[in-house]
Amino acid sequence: MYQYTEFDKQFVRARADQYRDQLERNLAGKLSDDDFRPLRLQNGWYIQRYAPMLRVAVPYGELSSRQLRALAKIAHDYDQPTAELLSEAQAAQDKLGPVPLAPHYAGGGSVHSKLTVGYGHFTTRQNVQFNWIPLTKSADVMDLLASVDMHGIQTSGNCIRNITSDERAGIAVDEIVDPRPYCEILRQWSTLHPEFAFLPRKFKIAVSGAAEDRAATYWHDVGLHVAKNEAGEVGFKVLVGGGMGRTPVIATAIREFLPWDQILNYLEAVVRVYNRWGRRDNMYKARIKILVKAEGQRYIDEVEAEYKQIVEVDGAPHTITQAELDRVSASFLPPVQQRDRKGAAANVGDILRAGANADVEYARWLQQNVAAHKNPELRAVTLSFKRLGQAPGDATGDQLELAAQLADRFSAGETRVTHDQNLLLPWVHQDDLPELWHAARKAGLAKANIRLLSDMIACPGGDFCSLANARSLPIAEAITQRYQDLDELHDIGEIDLHISGCINSCGHHHSGHIGILGVDKDGKEWYQVTLGGSDGSALSGAAVPGKVVGPSFSAAEVPEVIEAVLDTYRQQRQSTGGKSETFIDTLRRVGLEPFKAAANGARFSERQAA
């Protein structure tokens, strides 16, 4: 992991001190709420539906056990609203009423989200959020974060946001180049960049260095693929103009290969042209995707002209030196793990296979939650935070502490936040897998559902977010309850289900094999369903937005629709060599129509039953 220099530490502490001064002046009435708002936003503090929400930056997803413990402390000690505020919020929820569902769901035909406190929430962009920290205590939280080299800088506002990457960066067997050193250099370049502090709209960069795109790069404002050319030289494929929201757009490749040392100079040109021409009169048309889509080659030509100016006239001021790359790369060497190897098995593979044969649950965990590693002696293990009664991506203070303990025991004190809202342990010895399995199961973090239906992505939705049109968590809970049987989940196979509470797409519904979007119709909660989306991973294929299957569905109909779609898949799928075709492959082979008919048939049958 990257180790903060003394400059880094002083910078973060100074930022926390500055925020405390701003907060105290605001609370004393010396700094207006309007003047305080952009300052708190650039430190990650939102005001949501009921209370402040803090977004903590986790650059390229890496978290140490020490940082996890600090997050656990925030959940325990600070994510605790006053009884009065919580009562008011729950009363507002009660007024909305439960989400009505068919009688065989939720044990009685409804799901009602209980507003929970003492949680952190993992986001699709590898950040961690808290929903109930009183603003009066926010400076104390900033101090705590600074003590473990963390902050909320630029997790909000119209600036370059948290740099994200593949959660298996540095360890993936299909990796061409470790992207983490470049991610860190990008983080340092973009932090408080004076020219890009007030862009037309927020700006997101994702970086991948592997053959498989596990960072959803085509869905970002800028996606970077670190690769090697035929001569073995390292460089970047540069993608620009991706994004979700009201207008889902797949990024355009504007450079097939850019030498690695020029990436900052080139990004200066990319963002500068956007800053110059991006729309500021309409926030819905302000993202770079709109500019690139509207201008096409003209935008690319202007970027190239700006880049030429930066290199030939300005002297390429942001060229990365080999010495700087080496300095940053030194933080990303594999950890030295001191282990007692006495009694270690001569053939660990035989023991693992024997254990798997003896315990079906363990075998499934090995299959779904354990991935191959660049070092053949190691494995990458995903801890699942998706379970009944807990919103996707949520982690209690106790779970964060338990994850820190597992990281210390089995993963050199390091974890990664995944795009799918879980935690990954990147440095697990294969002969520690049985012991880790038992420890993770005891902690409630070993459900063998990674990449399966219940490992869904969901935003907080209308339960917390003031922008949401509908609640997403009760829908997620109802589907999770329906599909609890692991035999059934494994029979359905790997599938991406994504849920967003509004068109802002924080739940990435556009890229789900099945996407669910909350919409407002006459003040009531309805849900649009899309099929066939992809985030660009090996399972999904090339990035593409899903297609809408018809008019929106009521909350009661959504689980029925999902069931009908999955039943259609099981009827239509083919098997080869005893292995079933995946949902997304079946959908692409047979087309949308059978699934669309099944979805709309579920709508009508449910309404007739009502």
C-alpha positions in Angstrom: 0.0 0.0 0.0 1.1 3.6 -0.6 2.7 5.1 2.5 1.9 8.7 3.1 5.0 11.0 3.2 5.3 13.6 6.0 4.1 16.1 3.4 1.0 14.0 2.8 0.3 13.7 6.5 0.7 17.4 7.1 -1.5 18.2 4.2 -4.4 16.1 5.4 -4.0 17.3 9.0 -4.0 20.9 7.7 -7.1 20.3 5.7 -8.9 18.9 8.8 -7.8 21.9 10.8 -9.1 24.2 8.1 -12.4 22.4 8.1 -12.8 22.7 11.8 -12.3 26.4 11.6 -14.9 26.7 8.8 -17.4 24.6 10.8 -16.9 26.6 14.0 -17.5 29.8 12.1 -20.6 28.4 10.5 -22.0 27.2 13.8 -21.3 30.6 15.3 -23.2 32.3 12.6 -20.0 34.0 11.2 -20.0 31.9 7.9 -23.3 31.6 6.1 -24.7 28.2 5.1 -24.4 29.2 1.5 -20.7 30.1 1.9 -20.1 27.0 4.0 -21.8 24.6 1.5 -19.0 24.4 -1.2 -16.4 24.1 1.6 -18.1 21.1 3.3 -18.9 19.5 0.0 -15.2 19.5 -1.1 -14.4 17.7 2.2 -17.1 15.0 1.5 -20.0 16.4 3.7 -23.4 16.3 2.1 -26.8 17.1 3.7 -29.0 14.2 2.7 -32.7 13.5 3.2 -32.6 13.4 7.0 -29.0 14.1 8.2 -25.5 14.8 7.0 -23.7 12.1 4.9 -20.0 11.8 4.9 -18.2 10.2 1.9 -14.7 9.1 2.8 -12.2 8.7 -0.1 -10.5 5.3 -0.5 -8.1 5.8 -3.4 -8.1 2.9 -5.8 -9.9 0.9 -3.1 -7.0 0.1 -0.7 -7.7 0.0 3.0 -5.3 -1.0 5.8 -6.6 -2.8 8.9 -5.7 0.4 10.9 -7.9 2.4 8.6 -10.7 -0.2 8.9 -10.6 0.2 12.6 -10.9 3.9 12.4 -14.0 3.5 10.1 -15.4 1.0 12.7 -14.9 3.6 15.4 -16.8 6.2 13.3 -19.6 3.7 12.9 -19.7 3.0 16.6 -19.1 6.4 18.1 -20.2 9.0 15.5 -22.8 7.4 13.1 -25.3 7.9 15.9 -28.0 10.6 15.5 -30.0 12.0 18.3 -33.0 10.1 19.4 -35.2 13.0 18.3 -33.7 13.1 14.7 -34.0 9.3 14.3 -37.6 9.4 15.5 -38.4 12.1 13.0 -36.8 10.2 10.2 -38.5 7.0 11.1 -41.8 8.8 11.3 -41.3 10.1 7.7 -40.5 6.5 6.6 -43.7 5.3 8.4 -45.7 7.9 6.5 -44.4 6.5 3.2 -45.5 3.1 4.4 -44.1 -0.3 3.5 -43.3 -1.3 -0.1 -46.2 -3.6 -1.0 -45.2 -7.0 -2.4 -46.9 -10.3 -3.3 -48.0 -12.3 -0.2 -45.3 -14.9 -0.5 -42.6 -12.2 -0.1 -41.4 -10.7 3.1 -43.5 -13.1 5.2 -46.6 -10.9 4.9 -46.7 -9.0 1.7 -44.5 -5.9 2.5 -41.0 -4.8 3.2 -40.4 -1.7 5.3 -36.9 -0.3 5.5 -35.7 0.2 9.0 -33.4 3.2 9.2 -30.2 1.8 10.5 -27.4 3.5 12.4 -23.8 2.5 13.2 -23.0 1.5 9.7 -20.5 2.3 7.0 -21.5 1.8 3.3 -19.2 0.6 0.5 -19.9 2.4 -2.8 -19.4 1.2 -6.4 -16.6 3.8 -6.6 -14.6 2.2 -3.7 -15.5 4.9 -1.2 -17.1 4.5 2.3 -20.1 6.5 3.4 -21.8 7.3 6.7 -25.4 8.6 6.9 -26.0 9.8 10.5 -23.0 11.8 11.7 -24.2 15.0 13.4 -22.6 18.0 11.7 -21.5 19.3 15.1 -19.2 16.3 15.3 -18.0 16.4 11.8 -14.6 18.1 12.6 -13.9 15.4 15.2 -14.4 12.8 12.5 -12.1 14.6 10.1 -9.4 14.6 12.8 -9.9 10.8 13.3 -9.6 10.2 9.6 -6.5 12.3 9.3 -4.9 10.3 12.1 -5.0 7.2 9.8 -4.1 9.1 6.5 -7.7 9.4 5.3 -10.0 12.2 4.4 -13.1 13.2 2.3 -11.3 15.6 0.0 -12.9 15.9 -3.5 -15.4 13.1 -2.9 -18.0 15.7 -3.8 -18.2 18.9 -5.9 -17.5 19.6 -9.5 -13.9 18.4 -9.4 -11.9 15.2 -10.2 -13.2 12.6 -7.8 -11.7 9.5 -6.1 -9.4 7.6 -8.6 -10.8 4.0 -8.9 -9.2 0.8 -10.1 -9.5 -3.0 -10.3 -9.7 -4.5 -6.8 -7.2 -7.1 -7.9 -4.7 -4.6 -9.0 -1.2 -5.9 -8.4 -2.3 -9.4 -7.9 -4.4 -10.5 -10.9 -3.2 -13.4 -13.0 -4.3 -11.5 -16.2 -2.5 -8.3 -15.2 -0.3 -6.7 -17.8 0.9 -3.7 -15.7 0.1 -2.9 -12.1 -2.0 0.3 -12.3 -1.7 1.3 -8.7 1.5 3.5 -9.0 -0.2 5.4 -11.8 -3.4 5.7 -9.7 -1.4 7.2 -6.9 0.3 9.7 -9.2 -3.0 10.7 -10.6 -4.4 11.1 -7.1 -1.6 13.5 -6.2 -1.9 15.4 -9.5 -5.7 15.9 -9.2 -5.9 16.8 -5.5 -6.8 20.5 -5.2 -5.7 21.0 -8.8 -6.2 24.8 -9.1 -7.5 24.8 -12.6 -9.9 22.0 -12.2 -11.5 22.8 -8.8 -14.7 24.1 -10.4 -15.4 22.0 -13.5 -18.8 22.1 -15.3 -19.7 18.9 -13.5 -18.1 16.1 -11.4 -15.3 14.1 -13.1 -14.5 10.4 -12.6 -11.4 8.5 -13.6 -10.9 4.7 -13.5 -7.7 2.8 -14.3 -7.2 -0.8 -15.3 -4.0 -2.8 -16.0 -5.4 -6.2 -16.8 -6.8 -8.1 -19.7 -10.2 -8.1 -18.1 -11.8 -4.7 -17.3 -12.9 -5.1 -13.7 -12.9 -1.3 -13.2 -15.8 -0.5 -15.6 -13.5 2.0 -17.4 -15.9 2.5 -20.3 -18.5 3.9 -18.0 -16.3 6.7 -16.7 -15.5 10.3 -17.8 -12.0 9.0 -18.4 -11.0 5.4 -18.5 -7.4 4.4 -18.7 -6.0 1.0 -19.7 -2.3 0.5 -18.8 -0.8 -1.8 -21.4 2.3 -2.7 -23.4 2.8 -2.3 -27.1 4.5 -4.7 -29.4 7.9 -3.3 -28.4 7.1 -4.0 -24.7 6.8 -0.3 -23.9 4.3 0.7 -21.2 1.6 3.2 -22.1 -2.1 4.0 -21.9 -5.2 3.5 -24.0 -7.3 6.6 -23.2 -11.1 6.5 -23.2 -13.1 9.6 -22.8 -16.8 10.4 -22.4 -18.4 7.5 -20.7 -21.1 7.8 -18.1 -24.5 6.7 -16.8 -27.3 9.0 -15.5 -30.0 10.3 -17.8 -28.0 9.6 -20.9 -25.9 6.4 -20.7 -22.9 6.6 -23.0 -20.0 4.3 -23.6 -16.6 6.0 -23.6 -14.8 6.7 -26.9 -11.1 5.7 -27.3 -9.3 8.9 -28.3 -5.7 7.5 -28.0 -4.8 3.8 -28.6 -1.4 4.2 -27.0 0.1 7.1 -25.1 3.6 6.7 -23.5 3.2 6.3 -19.7 5.3 9.4 -18.8 2.9 11.7 -20.8 -0.4 10.7 -19.1 -0.6 13.8 -16.9 0.2 16.2 -19.7 -2.5 14.5 -21.8 -5.1 14.5 -19.1 -4.4 18.2 -18.6 -5.5 18.6 -22.2 -8.5 16.3 -21.9 -9.9 18.1 -18.8 -8.9 21.6 -19.9 -10.8 21.3 -23.2 -13.8 20.0 -21.2 -13.5 22.9 -18.7 -13.4 25.3 -21.5 -16.4 24.0 -23.5 -18.5 21.9 -21.1 -22.0 23.3 -20.6 -22.6 25.3 -17.4 -26.1 26.4 -18.2 -27.7 23.0 -17.8 -26.4 20.5 -15.1 -28.1 17.6 -16.9 -26.0 18.3 -20.0 -22.8 19.4 -18.2 -20.9 16.0 -18.1 -18.1 15.4 -20.5 -20.0 12.6 -22.2 -22.4 15.2 -23.6 -19.6 17.3 -25.0 -17.8 14.3 -26.6 -21.1 13.0 -28.0 -22.0 16.4 -29.5 -18.6 17.4 -30.8 -17.1 14.0 -31.8 -13.9 14.4 -33.7 -13.8 18.1 -33.1 -13.4 17.5 -29.4 -10.6 15.0 -30.1 -8.8 17.4 -32.4 -8.9 20.1 -29.8 -7.5 17.8 -27.2 -4.6 16.9 -29.5 -4.0 20.6 -30.2 -4.0 21.4 -26.5 -1.7 18.5 -25.8 0.7 19.7 -28.5 0.7 23.2 -26.9 1.4 21.7 -23.4 4.4 19.6 -24.7 6.0 21.9 -27.3 5.3 25.3 -25.9 4.8 24.8 -22.2 7.6 22.3 -21.9 5.6 19.3 -20.9 5.6 20.4 -17.2 3.8 17.3 -15.9 6.0 14.6 -17.5 6.4 11.8 -15.0 10.1 11.0 -14.4 11.4 7.4 -14.0 12.6 8.4 -10.5 9.1 9.5 -9.4 7.5 6.4 -10.8 10.1 4.3 -8.9 9.5 6.2 -5.7 5.8 5.6 -5.8 6.1 2.0 -7.1 8.2 1.2 -4.0 5.1 1.4 -1.9 3.4 -1.3 -3.9 5.8 -4.2 -3.5 4.2 -7.4 -2.2 4.2 -7.5 1.6 6.7 -9.6 3.5 4.5 -12.0 5.5 6.2 -13.6 8.5 4.5 -17.0 8.9 5.2 -20.1 11.0 5.5 -22.8 8.3 6.0 -25.7 10.7 3.6 -28.4 9.9 2.6 -26.8 6.6 1.2 -29.4 4.3 3.4 -30.7 1.5 0.5 -30.8 -0.8 -1.9 -28.1 0.1 -4.0 -28.7 -3.0 -4.9 -32.2 -1.8 -6.0 -30.9 1.6 -8.1 -28.2 0.0 -9.8 -30.7 -2.3 -10.4 -33.1 0.6 -12.0 -30.3 2.6 -14.2 -29.2 -0.3 -15.3 -32.8 -0.9 -16.3 -33.1 2.8 -18.2 -29.8 3.0 -20.3 -28.5 0.1 -20.6 -25.1 1.7 -16.8 -24.7 1.8 -16.5 -26.0 -1.7 -18.9 -23.3 -2.9 -17.0 -20.7 -1.0 -13.8 -21.8 -2.7 -15.6 -21.6 -6.1 -17.3 -18.2 -5.7 -15.3 -16.2 -3.1 -11.7 -17.3 -3.8 -9.8 -16.2 -6.9 -6.4 -17.0 -8.4 -3.4 -14.9 -7.6 -0.4 -13.7 -9.5 1.7 -15.5 -6.8 0.6 -19.2 -7.1 1.0 -19.7 -3.4 -1.6 -17.0 -2.6 -5.3 -16.3 -3.2 -7.6 -13.3 -3.3 -10.6 -13.8 -1.1 -13.8 -11.8 -1.1 -15.7 -11.2 2.1 -19.4 -11.0 1.4 -21.4 -8.2 3.0 -24.6 -9.2 1.3 -27.1 -11.0 3.5 -30.7 -10.9 4.5 -31.6 -8.0 6.8 -28.7 -5.9 5.7 -28.6 -3.4 2.8 -26.1 -4.2 0.0 -22.8 -2.6 0.7 -23.6 -1.9 4.4 -21.1 -2.9 7.1 -21.7 -2.5 10.8 -19.0 -1.2 13.1 -18.5 -4.7 14.4 -18.2 -6.1 10.9 -15.6 -3.5 10.0 -13.6 -4.5 13.1 -13.9 -8.2 12.3 -12.7 -7.5 8.7 -9.7 -5.7 10.2 -8.9 -8.7 12.3 -9.2 -11.1 9.3 -6.9 -8.7 7.3 -4.3 -8.8 10.1 -4.4 -12.6 10.4 -4.6 -13.6 6.8 -3.8 -10.7 4.4 -0.9 -8.7 5.7 -3.2 -6.1 7.2 -4.7 -5.0 3.8 -8.1 -5.1 2.2 -9.7 -3.7 -1.0 -13.2 -2.2 -1.5 -14.7 -3.9 -4.6 -16.8 -2.4 -7.3 -19.6 -4.7 -6.1 -19.6 -3.3 -2.6 -17.7 -6.0 -0.8 -14.2 -6.3 0.7 -11.4 -8.3 -0.8 -8.4 -9.8 1.1 -5.5 -9.7 -1.5 -2.7 -11.6 0.3 -4.1 -14.9 1.6 -1.8 -18.0 1.6 -3.6 -20.9 0.1 -2.9 -23.2 3.0 -4.7 -20.6 5.3 -7.9 -20.9 3.3 -9.6 -23.5 5.7 -8.8 -21.4 8.7 -9.9 -18.2 7.0 -13.2 -19.9 5.9 -14.0 -20.9 9.5 -13.1 -17.4 10.8 -15.0 -15.6 8.1 -18.1 -17.8 8.5 -18.1 -17.2 12.3 -18.0 -13.4 11.5 -20.9 -13.8 9.1 -18.8 -12.7 6.1 -18.4 -16.0 4.2 -21.6 -16.4 2.2 -20.7 -18.1 -1.0 -22.7 -15.8 -3.2 -20.0 -13.6 -4.9 -21.2 -12.8 -8.5 -24.5 -14.6 -7.9 -27.9 -13.0 -7.8 -27.9 -12.0 -4.1 -24.5 -10.3 -4.5 -26.4 -7.3 -6.0 -25.4 -3.7 -6.3 -27.8 -1.2 -4.8 -27.6 2.5 -3.9 -29.2 3.8 -0.6 -32.1 5.1 -2.5 -35.1 7.0 -1.1 -34.4 5.7 2.5 -31.5 8.1 2.7 -30.9 10.1 -0.5 -32.8 13.3 -1.1 -32.4 12.9 -4.9 -34.0 9.5 -5.1 -37.4 8.9 -6.6 -38.0 5.6 -5.0 -36.6 3.3 -2.3 -34.2 0.7 -3.6 -33.4 -1.2 -0.3 -36.8 -2.8 0.2 -36.7 -4.1 -3.3 -33.2 -5.5 -2.7 -34.4 -7.1 0.5 -37.4 -8.7 -1.1 -35.3 -10.2 -3.9 -32.7 -11.4 -1.4 -35.4 -13.0 0.7 -36.8 -14.8 -2.3 -33.4 -16.2 -3.4 -31.9 -17.5 -0.1 -31.5 -21.0 -1.3 -27.8 -21.4 -2.3 -28.7 -24.5 -4.4 -31.0 -22.2 -6.5 -28.5 -19.4 -6.6 -25.8 -21.6 -7.9 -28.2 -23.2 -10.4 -29.1 -19.7 -11.8 -25.3 -19.0 -11.9 -23.4 -15.8 -12.2 -25.5 -12.7 -12.9 -25.3 -9.0 -12.3 -28.4 -7.4 -10.7 -28.1 -3.6 -10.1 -30.6 -1.3 -8.5 -30.7 2.5 -8.5 -33.2 4.7 -6.7 -33.1 7.5 -9.3 -31.7 8.4 -12.8 -28.4 9.5 -11.3 -27.5 5.8 -11.5 -25.5 5.4 -8.3 -26.5 1.7 -8.3 -25.2 1.4 -11.9 -28.5 -0.1 -13.1 -27.5 0.6 -16.8 -24.7 -1.9 -16.6 -26.6 -4.7 -14.9 -27.6 -7.9 -16.7 -30.8 -7.0 -14.9 -31.2 -3.3 -14.0 -33.9 -1.8 -11.7 -34.5 2.0 -11.7 -36.7 3.8 -9.3 -39.0 6.4 -11.0 -41.7 8.7 -9.7 -45.2 8.5 -11.2 -47.8 10.9 -9.7 -45.9 10.9 -6.4 -45.7 7.1 -6.1 -42.8 4.7 -6.4 -42.5 2.8 -9.6 -39.6 0.8 -11.1 -38.2 0.5 -14.6 -36.5 -2.8 -15.6 -33.7 -3.1 -18.1 -32.0 -6.3 -19.4 -28.7 -7.0 -21.1 -26.4 -4.3 -19.7 -22.7 -4.9 -19.2 -19.9 -3.3 -17.2 -17.2 -4.6 -19.5 -16.1 -7.6 -17.3 -15.2 -11.0 -18.7 -18.6 -12.4 -17.6 -20.5 -9.5 -19.3 -18.5 -8.8 -22.4 -18.2 -5.4 -24.0 -19.7 -2.5 -22.0 -23.3 -1.7 -23.1 -26.4 -0.2 -21.5 -29.4 -2.5 -20.8 -32.7 -2.2 -22.8 -36.0 -1.3 -21.1 -38.5 -4.1 -21.2 -41.6 -2.0 -21.0 -43.5 0.5 -18.9 -42.5 0.8 -15.3 -43.7 -1.7 -12.7 -45.1 -1.2 -9.2 -43.1 -2.3 -6.2 -45.3 -5.3 -5.8 -44.6 -6.5 -9.3 -40.8 -6.1 -9.3 -39.9 -9.4 -7.5 -42.5 -11.2 -9.7 -40.9 -9.7 -12.8 -37.4 -10.8 -11.7 -38.7 -14.3 -11.0 -40.4 -14.5 -14.4 -37.2 -13.3 -16.2 -35.1 -15.9 -14.4 -37.6 -18.7 -15.1 -37.4 -17.8 -18.8 -33.6 -18.0 -18.6 -33.7 -21.5 -17.1 -36.2 -22.6 -19.8 -34.1 -21.1 -22.6 -30.5 -21.9 -21.5 -28.4 -24.5 -23.1 -25.7 -26.7 -21.6 -22.4 -27.8 -23.0 -20.3 -30.5 -21.3 -22.5 -30.3 -18.2 -22.0 -26.6 -17.9 -25.0 -24.3 -18.2 -25.0 -21.2 -20.4 -24.9 -18.0 -18.3 -27.9 -15.6 -18.1 -26.3 -12.9 -20.2 -25.2 -15.4 -22.9 -28.7 -16.9 -23.1 -30.2 -13.4 -23.4 -27.9 -12.4 -26.2 -28.5 -15.7 -28.0 -32.3 -15.7 -27.9 -32.9 -12.0 -27.9 -34.9 -9.7 -25.6 -38.4 -10.6 -26.7 -39.0 -13.9 -24.6 -37.8 -12.1 -21.5 -39.8 -9.0 -22.2 -42.9 -11.1 -22.7 -42.3 -12.9 -19.4 -41.7 -9.6 -17.5 -44.9 -8.0 -18.8 -46.8 -11.3 -18.2 -45.8 -11.1 -14.6 -47.1 -7.5 -14.4 -50.5 -8.5 -15.7 -50.8 -11.7 -13.5 -49.9 -9.7 -10.4 -52.5 -7.0 -11.2 -55.2 -9.6 -11.8 -54.3 -11.3 -8.5 -54.6 -7.9 -6.8 
